[in-house]
Amino acid sequence: MKRSAAVRLSATLATAALAAATGLVVSTSSASAAVTGSATGYATQNGGTTGGAGGQTVRATTGTAIHSALCSRASSSTPIIIEVQGTINHGNTTKVSGSSCNTAAGVIELKQISNVTIVGVGSGAVFDQLGIHIRESSNIIIQNVTVRNVKKSGSPTSNGGDAIGMESDVRNVWVDHTTLEASGGESEGYDGLFDMKDNTQYVTLSYSILRNSGRGGLIGSSESDRSNGYVTFHHNKYENIDSRTPLLRGGISHIYNNHYVNLHESGINSRAGARAKVDNNYFKDSKDVLGTFYTSEAGYWQVSGNIFDNVTWSARSGDNQPAGPNPTSNTSVGIPYSYSLDSASCVPDVVNRTAGANKGNQVSNGNCTPQTPGPTDPTTPPTDPTDPPTGANLSLGAGADGSSKASGTSYGNVIDGNLGSYWSPSGSTGSVSVKWSSATSVSKINIREAAGSEGGIRNWRVLNNDTGAVLTSGSGAGVISFPKTSLKKVTFEITSSNGSPRVAEFETYSG
């Protein structure tokens, strides 16, 4: 037998053995995955969220098989789509070792990896008493799965009691059409259904059901953990939950078209400087659905189009500051992505028909009409939100100045067309401007962050420096649009950041 044939036979036998031992079925196809639609909300920012698109597709029927699929990749960033069918539990989830993974028994461990999709297929995927833990990872998609009864105390325990938990430098996660549920609160051994902490950013939770739990979920583990944010919650149903739908500590969240039913103690708890844009949600048979609760450190909200149906409000006192009975905005939040709002009046119907696992992954088109998205084409790359608009970059040949500059940086570095150089303020905030000798029409700018500092820019304002008018505000780098304005100087002002922000290019376009 020739050596190449022997090697192929050995590989075939090894694959068969792996499948038999772990419940992993390996496919060479990269186009048969059951993922539908594409990421929405903040998960589209910071380069976008595509999961394992373009990678190999495998089928897993055990937790060990999921770990084996991660560990069998060429590297920790090799794209992979893992189709899951059946019940994943403690009995079939063991640790698997390899250079492209870092797994553990008793939990689905997505640690120190990237470019992974986990999608339920066939008769469904149920993670029973077993949580999904995302740590130091990026570009993750979880779609069409049920995670239930994950405990932090009692037996068995998994993932600190979180159905899905993210922590430690997590970026770009899209969780879609999932059912996350418990059977009680902390006294029964459960914790949160959807938690994010320790520098987790650019996350979207969409078309999901969260129910029967003491705690819906949080952003930030304590009042000092304010490094998280840019999270979108839309078309979800929160039902029979005591509090944290969600709890926000610092950062920005966009919460729209969600259906809240039977929230017993409090709902959206914005605190510790958090800012939430709360649009066209439907709250029913609940208490204190929005405000700052259980702390003296206030949070903020911008509200519009919400319906409050049989909602009761506590009196404002001390650490409890409900937004009602007539909620009004106390901040403004700019949203950098496009989205379509359903009318709040149809949210209960639309969400009941679309949210949760095994609903066909239907979505809404903004007209209160569920529809089925087509399959995701893994061969088509997503649009990068940092791709510049068409036309000439007006910054080339212009001038630049600013409020301050860190040692070794220059204002001119943002208009030189070189992504290898950058301007950084002397602190965590500051401004940089592009200027011309005569009035110039501008309608778009593109803020490109230096390599390695992506996500450093948090909140910002764009100013017409001639008049001081705020043209727009928002969060995160990328393409920013505003009404076409004739001006001699446009200013990009960073009002908050994560670490030291670095602007490689400040591009300007007429549009």
Phi and psi in degrees as a GROMACS rama.xvg file:
@    title "Ramachandran Plot"
@    xaxis  label "Phi"
@    yaxis  label "Psi"
@TYPE xy
-69.7703  153.048  LYS-2
-60.877  -41.7712  ARG-3
-61.3456  -39.7555  SER-4
-65.7948  -39.1333  ALA-5
-63.4968  -41.2685  ALA-6
-63.2929  -43.4525  VAL-7
-63.1907  -41.5935  ARG-8
-63.9976  -41.7835  LEU-9
-61.4196  -43.1641  SER-10
-63.9808  -40.3854  ALA-11
-62.8798  -44.4258  THR-12
-64.7563  -38.7355  LEU-13
-64.5675  -41.9493  ALA-14
-63.4102  -43.2035  THR-15
-62.1788  -41.4453  ALA-16
-63.884  -41.6572  ALA-17
-61.1339  -44.6629  LEU-18
-62.4602  -44.0019  ALA-19
-64.7254  -37.3206  ALA-20
-80.0719  -32.8172  ALA-21
-116.292  -15.4867  THR-22
84.6966  27.1929  GLY-23
-104.975  127.13  LEU-24
-111.788  118.795  VAL-25
-94.1128  132.601  VAL-26
-122.915  147.077  SER-27
-90.2284  -4.09873  THR-28
-73.8248  144.788  SER-29
-118.128  11.0392  SER-30
-125.871  5.79648  ALA-31
-103.053  6.33868  SER-32
-67.1031  152.73  ALA-33
-90.1473  7.85184  ALA-34
-63.0871  134.315  VAL-35
-124.184  153.879  THR-36
71.9843  -171.624  GLY-37
-143.505  164.93  SER-38
-58.1021  151.267  ALA-39
-128.582  173.591  THR-40
63.3797  -149.836  GLY-41
-65.036  -19.2335  TYR-42
-66.2023  -13.4167  ALA-43
-83.6902  -11.3453  THR-44
-91.1867  177.155  GLN-45
57.8565  37.1297  ASN-46
96.758  -10.4367  GLY-47
88.4036  167.64  GLY-48
-126.509  113.511  THR-49
-122.234  -4.03092  THR-50
58.6219  -132.988  GLY-51
-92.4216  19.5073  GLY-52
-53.0514  133.113  ALA-53
88.9467  -8.74449  GLY-54
-95.6373  -177.916  GLY-55
-67.5421  146.392  GLN-56
-106.156  129.474  THR-57
-128.699  159.123  VAL-58
-113.331  130.78  ARG-59
-125.242  137.501  ALA-60
-118.818  3.07355  THR-61
-139.389  162.169  THR-62
-66.5838  -35.9633  GLY-63
-60.2962  -38.2913  THR-64
-65.1387  -36.7927  ALA-65
-61.616  -46.6084  ILE-66
-63.3601  -39.6324  HIS-67
-62.9677  -38.9787  SER-68
-62.7328  -41.7454  ALA-69
-64.5759  -40.4077  LEU-70
-78.0503  -16.3101  CYS-71
-88.6402  -1.91624  SER-72
-71.8353  159.388  ARG-73
-65.6819  -32.6194  ALA-74
-150.735  172.433  SER-75
-71.1365  -9.42519  SER-76
-113.082  2.54882  SER-77
-64.7108  123.601  THR-78
-60.8938  142.548  PRO-79
-152.881  142.064  ILE-80
-113.771  120.697  ILE-81
-109.675  109.352  ILE-82
-85.866  126.841  GLU-83
-114.511  132.965  VAL-84
-136.709  137.119  GLN-85
101.845  -167.379  GLY-86
-102.169  123.888  THR-87
-101.795  122.982  ILE-88
-143.955  -176.671  ASN-89
-61.6622  -34.6077  HIS-90
-67.7457  -22.157  GLY-91
-121.018  21.7487  ASN-92
-125.195  103.055  THR-93
-117.608  167.139  THR-94
-72.7372  137.394  LYS-95
-125.226  138.372  VAL-96
-105.106  154.306  SER-97
171.188  164.261  GLY-98
-74.3629  -15.4206  SER-99
-107.643  17.4477  SER-100
-152.68  166.748  CYS-101
-149.295  82.8325  ASN-102
-103.695  174.111  THR-103
-149.837  156.438  ALA-104
-74.3096  153.03  ALA-105
74.9607  13.9689  GLY-106
-163.085  146.388  VAL-107
-83.4908  109.905  ILE-108
-102.831  109.187  GLU-109
-107.028  82.2719  LEU-110
-120.999  128.636  LYS-111
57.4556  43.438  GLN-112
-137.869  173.442  ILE-113
-153.002  165.07  SER-114
64.6809  56.3182  ASN-115
-130.182  135.63  VAL-116
-118.223  132.28  THR-117
-118.667  119.267  ILE-118
-134.726  132.336  VAL-119
-76.424  139.431  GLY-120
-135.784  176.371  VAL-121
58.6506  -128.18  GLY-122
-78.6771  -1.13448  SER-123
117.514  160.722  GLY-124
-124.118  122.195  ALA-125
-122.167  122.729  VAL-126
-97.6084  101.243  PHE-127
-95.4604  112.308  ASP-128
60.8761  23.0902  GLN-129
-133.812  119.327  LEU-130
-89.3312  165.236  GLY-131
-109.598  118.868  ILE-132
-111.284  119.532  HIS-133
-112.412  118.921  ILE-134
-141.505  129.961  ARG-135
50.9442  46.947  GLU-136
-136.68  165.354  SER-137
-149.499  159.592  SER-138
55.9493  66.6407  ASN-139
-121.302  134.398  ILE-140
-119.995  132.079  ILE-141
-125.756  121.294  ILE-142
-139.847  139.933  GLN-143
60.8289  48.0544  ASN-144
-131.134  158.182  VAL-145
-111.504  132.516  THR-146
-123.791  122.527  VAL-147
-136.006  145.96  ARG-148
55.4685  47.5717  ASN-149
-85.7085  127.431  VAL-150
-113.464  148.859  LYS-151
-103.522  -12.1814  LYS-152
-144.232  160.768  SER-153
88.7424  -147.134  GLY-154
-150.332  137.252  SER-155
-82.9038  162.317  PRO-156
-109.24  153.803  THR-157
-160.888  137.876  SER-158
56.127  32.9887  ASN-159
63.1567  16.8473  GLY-160
88.306  5.44501  GLY-161
-95.1231  134.886  ASP-162
-62.7084  -54.8194  ALA-163
-128.23  123.031  ILE-164
-126.926  137.124  GLY-165
-125.468  138.39  MET-166
-161.388  155.028  GLU-167
67.7828  86.3164  SER-168
57.6956  51.0886  ASP-169
-96.3351  137.747  VAL-170
-135.8  139.603  ARG-171
58.3531  83.3105  ASN-172
-127.872  129.744  VAL-173
-117.638  116.747  TRP-174
-112.222  121.921  VAL-175
-140.977  138.063  ASP-176
51.289  52.3612  HIS-177
-112.76  160.107  THR-178
-118.711  116.703  THR-179
-117.276  120.227  LEU-180
-147.484  153.751  GLU-181
-127.606  -171.198  ALA-182
-132.551  39.3917  SER-183
146.982  -167.747  GLY-184
-108.86  -156.837  GLY-185
-61.6415  -37.0468  GLU-186
-66.5276  -21.2721  SER-187
-94.1524  2.45382  GLU-188
102.845  3.98382  GLY-189
-102.449  158.665  TYR-190
-122.975  -127.119  ASP-191
-90.6493  157.068  GLY-192
-88.654  -30.3221  LEU-193
-150.395  93.9705  PHE-194
-113.194  143.189  ASP-195
-135.404  132.938  MET-196
-158.038  166.807  LYS-197
55.7444  61.652  ASP-198
70.8169  55.2457  ASN-199
-107.968  126.8  THR-200
-142.569  157.333  GLN-201
61.5867  66.661  TYR-202
-125.702  141.751  VAL-203
-128.735  132.009  THR-204
-113.924  117.964  LEU-205
-134.703  148.082  SER-206
48.0397  47.7601  TYR-207
-124.224  158.083  SER-208
-110.868  129.18  ILE-209
-123.366  120.48  LEU-210
-151.789  161.099  ARG-211
57.3653  45.7732  ASN-212
-137.927  153.267  SER-213
-67.5792  -34.6513  GLY-214
-130.671  126.51  ARG-215
-73.1745  -51.5012  GLY-216
167.303  168.976  GLY-217
-140.594  160.21  LEU-218
-122.552  105.787  ILE-219
100.901  125.33  GLY-220
-83.2278  -16.4844  SER-221
-156.598  172.637  SER-222
-62.7748  -22.211  GLU-223
-90.9774  -9.50154  SER-224
-90.1111  81.5556  ASP-225
-112.018  21.3445  ARG-226
-89.8543  6.27944  SER-227
-103.515  161.079  ASN-228
156.86  -170.111  GLY-229
56.2263  63.1318  TYR-230
-124.518  133.083  VAL-231
-111.355  134.007  THR-232
-122.151  115.924  PHE-233
-145.28  144.085  HIS-234
56.2033  40.3382  HIS-235
-106.299  157.058  ASN-236
-116.481  119.887  LYS-237
-104.392  119.848  TYR-238
-137.718  132.57  GLU-239
55.7851  59.9209  ASN-240
-129.056  142.384  ILE-241
-73.4202  -49.8411  ASP-242
-160.774  -178.809  SER-243
62.5217  68.981  ARG-244
-124.174  51.377  THR-245
-103.496  -179.084  PRO-246
-92.8212  126.191  LEU-247
-116.156  125.648  LEU-248
-122.192  106.177  ARG-249
69.8461  171.615  GLY-250
77.7866  -179.038  GLY-251
-118.437  138.292  ILE-252
-133.58  148.573  SER-253
-119.128  119.738  HIS-254
-125.963  106.106  ILE-255
-142.825  150.146  TYR-256
55.5794  36.099  ASN-257
-99.47  153.914  ASN-258
-113.624  120.058  HIS-259
-113.592  126.034  TYR-260
-135.238  128.77  VAL-261
58.5738  59.4756  ASN-262
-92.2308  118.314  LEU-263
-84.9591  -33.4482  HIS-264
-119.082  -48.1981  GLU-265
-162.136  164.464  SER-266
-116.212  -107.911  GLY-267
-74.0944  111.607  ILE-268
-109.703  92.7402  ASN-269
-91.7228  118.972  SER-270
-147.986  172.938  ARG-271
54.3183  41.7547  ALA-272
83.7075  2.11289  GLY-273
-64.8852  151.475  ALA-274
-129.226  126.118  ARG-275
-125.657  132.964  ALA-276
-97.981  116.423  LYS-277
-118.689  101.858  VAL-278
-121.18  133.597  ASP-279
49.8724  44.5758  ASN-280
-96.4808  160.812  ASN-281
-121.144  115.403  TYR-282
-107.686  129.001  PHE-283
-137.247  138.948  LYS-284
49.64  51.7033  ASP-285
-139.706  171.384  SER-286
-124.642  136.728  LYS-287
46.7045  59.5938  ASP-288
-75.8489  -11.9994  VAL-289
-151.837  139.249  LEU-290
155.002  -165.479  GLY-291
-112.106  121.755  THR-292
-129.703  144.489  PHE-293
66.0429  25.5024  TYR-294
-161.965  155.172  THR-295
-91.8661  -4.87949  SER-296
-91.7299  107.363  GLU-297
-71.7181  151.893  ALA-298
-119.214  179.172  GLY-299
-138.439  162.6  TYR-300
-153.476  150.962  TRP-301
-119.665  122.801  GLN-302
-120.02  145.286  VAL-303
-163.423  142.119  SER-304
71.0927  10.3898  GLY-305
-81.9993  153.352  ASN-306
-115.96  129.642  ILE-307
-114.061  102.857  PHE-308
-108.485  107.575  ASP-309
57.2447  50.0023  ASN-310
-102.434  131.724  VAL-311
-104.941  149.766  THR-312
-127.005  136.827  TRP-313
-79.0862  161.228  SER-314
-72.3587  146.003  ALA-315
-73.5249  128.477  ARG-316
-164.065  126.346  SER-317
56.7098  -119.712  GLY-318
-83.474  -0.143345  ASP-319
-112.607  113.102  ASN-320
-128.405  78.1253  GLN-321
-64.2359  150.323  PRO-322
-77.2969  -23.3368  ALA-323
-90.3361  179.918  GLY-324
-83.1339  -8.508  PRO-325
-125.683  80.2953  ASN-326
-59.2352  133.091  PRO-327
-129.55  158.784  THR-328
-74.1226  141.808  SER-329
-125.441  13.5248  ASN-330
-159.145  175.15  THR-331
-128.718  144.119  SER-332
-129.832  122.058  VAL-333
-86.9305  135.672  GLY-334
-109.245  124.742  ILE-335
-86.1238  -2.94982  PRO-336
-120.43  163.625  TYR-337
-88.4689  150.593  SER-338
-160.345  157.516  TYR-339
-114.652  126.505  SER-340
-92.9925  128.255  LEU-341
-77.5903  149.028  ASP-342
-60.7992  139.365  SER-343
-59.2722  -29.6673  ALA-344
-65.0912  -25.9356  SER-345
-100.878  0.939692  CYS-346
-58.6609  -45.0402  VAL-347
-55.957  -42.7296  PRO-348
-68.7234  -48.9756  ASP-349
-62.0621  -45.9584  VAL-350
-67.17  -41.296  VAL-351
-62.3674  -29.2057  ASN-352
-87.1237  -18.0628  ARG-353
-118.791  -30.3388  THR-354
-79.0508  145.977  ALA-355
104.5  165.902  GLY-356
-71.9619  154.627  ALA-357
60.4877  34.398  ASN-358
-108.109  9.76763  LYS-359
83.3669  9.15933  GLY-360
55.8402  32.4097  ASN-361
-69.5842  152.044  GLN-362
-131.12  172.81  VAL-363
-105.45  148.893  SER-364
-100.638  11.6473  ASN-365
89.594  -3.51688  GLY-366
-116.042  24.9346  ASN-367
63.7035  27.2038  CYS-368
-125.805  110.195  THR-369
-62.7269  144.399  PRO-370
-145.718  159.985  GLN-371
-98.4923  119.988  THR-372
-73.0497  156.878  PRO-373
-75.964  166.317  GLY-374
-64.1992  145.813  PRO-375
-69.1375  131.767  THR-376
-89.9343  105.152  ASP-377
-69.4637  -10.2155  PRO-378
-90.1048  -9.53954  THR-379
-99.5348  115.126  THR-380
-68.4626  147.064  PRO-381
-71.2777  160.675  PRO-382
-71.623  127.143  THR-383
-81.6882  121.7  ASP-384
-63.5996  -11.3615  PRO-385
-94.7771  1.3687  THR-386
-62.1199  132.061  ASP-387
-72.1108  155.249  PRO-388
-64.3071  165.944  PRO-389
-74.4578  158.397  THR-390
104.451  -179.867  GLY-391
-79.4977  139.693  ALA-392
-78.3432  107.467  ASN-393
-71.9764  -11.8199  LEU-394
-72.6273  -26.7139  SER-395
-67.8189  119.982  LEU-396
92.702  -5.34478  GLY-397
-86.9149  -174.844  ALA-398
-108.83  172.23  GLY-399
-149.851  146.843  ALA-400
-152.529  -173.897  ASP-401
-175.242  -172.591  GLY-402
-85.3803  -33.4787  SER-403
-168.249  162.938  SER-404
-144.83  137.577  LYS-405
-70.1025  158.465  ALA-406
-56.8914  132.509  SER-407
85.4294  0.85817  GLY-408
-114.647  168.756  THR-409
-145.501  145.677  SER-410
-59.9564  -38.4039  TYR-411
-63.6895  -17.681  GLY-412
-66.2015  -19.4076  ASN-413
-86.5874  -6.09999  VAL-414
-125.496  17.7063  ILE-415
-97.9309  -0.488634  ASP-416
72.0378  13.5255  GLY-417
-115.242  112.363  ASN-418
-72.5168  -8.51291  LEU-419
-83.5885  -14.2123  GLY-420
-111.397  160.13  SER-421
-158.328  161.048  TYR-422
-105.043  142.121  TRP-423
-138.223  136.901  SER-424
-67.7393  163.598  PRO-425
-71.9995  -17.0922  SER-426
-126.203  -151.755  GLY-427
-88.0643  -10.9149  SER-428
-131.489  163.245  THR-429
158.715  178.298  GLY-430
-135.038  153.083  SER-431
-136.151  143.531  VAL-432
-128.047  150.425  SER-433
-111.409  135.638  VAL-434
-138.297  153.266  LYS-435
-129.776  160.864  TRP-436
-76.5306  -20.1177  SER-437
-135.727  163.749  SER-438
-58.9307  135.133  ALA-439
-131.147  136.576  THR-440
-84.4596  126.213  SER-441
-132.517  135.58  VAL-442
-130.392  -11.1867  SER-443
-142.868  145.184  LYS-444
-128.238  157.115  ILE-445
-129.43  114.023  ASN-446
-97.7588  113.913  ILE-447
-105.594  122.024  ARG-448
-81.495  150.486  GLU-449
-67.502  149.05  ALA-450
-56.0883  133.73  ALA-451
91.5511  -10.0231  GLY-452
-119.221  15.0467  SER-453
-56.6915  136.848  GLU-454
87.8954  -2.24085  GLY-455
-68.949  -36.0753  GLY-456
-77.6882  126.056  ILE-457
-106.361  -91.3727  ARG-458
-95.2933  149.544  ASN-459
-153.475  165.947  TRP-460
-133.644  148.025  ARG-461
-110.778  125.703  VAL-462
-117.037  142.243  LEU-463
-80.2747  101.609  ASN-464
-67.1617  -19.4356  ASN-465
-66.6651  -37.6467  ASP-466
-115.64  -15.4188  THR-467
85.2963  -0.0980679  GLY-468
-69.8153  142.057  ALA-469
-83.3195  115.891  VAL-470
-77.9591  -37.3493  LEU-471
-169.033  167.191  THR-472
-144.658  162.562  SER-473
174.761  -151.569  GLY-474
-147.743  148.717  SER-475
81.9232  148.255  GLY-476
-77.8797  171.124  ALA-477
128.925  -160.119  GLY-478
-79.519  130.954  VAL-479
-125.157  126.622  ILE-480
-112.054  151.228  SER-481
-158.905  163.775  PHE-482
-55.8257  137.422  PRO-483
-55.0582  129.166  LYS-484
-131.673  135.047  THR-485
-91.9024  121.339  SER-486
-154.421  166.227  LEU-487
-101.119  -17.4286  LYS-488
-152.306  125.232  LYS-489
-116.935  137.1  VAL-490
-119.324  133.334  THR-491
-105.082  113.116  PHE-492
-108.381  117.933  GLU-493
-86.9018  117.712  ILE-494
-99.9064  -16.2961  THR-495
-157.606  153.459  SER-496
-151.243  166.666  SER-497
-110.862  101.298  ASN-498
82.7938  -145.541  GLY-499
-101.188  108.772  SER-500
-69.2196  145.48  PRO-501
-135.976  116.037  ARG-502
-99.1765  112.621  VAL-503
-79.5893  -41.7161  ALA-504
-143.21  137.315  GLU-505
-115.676  88.2478  PHE-506
-88.2718  146.895  GLU-507
-129.545  144.211  THR-508
-140.564  147.046  TYR-509
-74.8878  -36.5061  SER-510
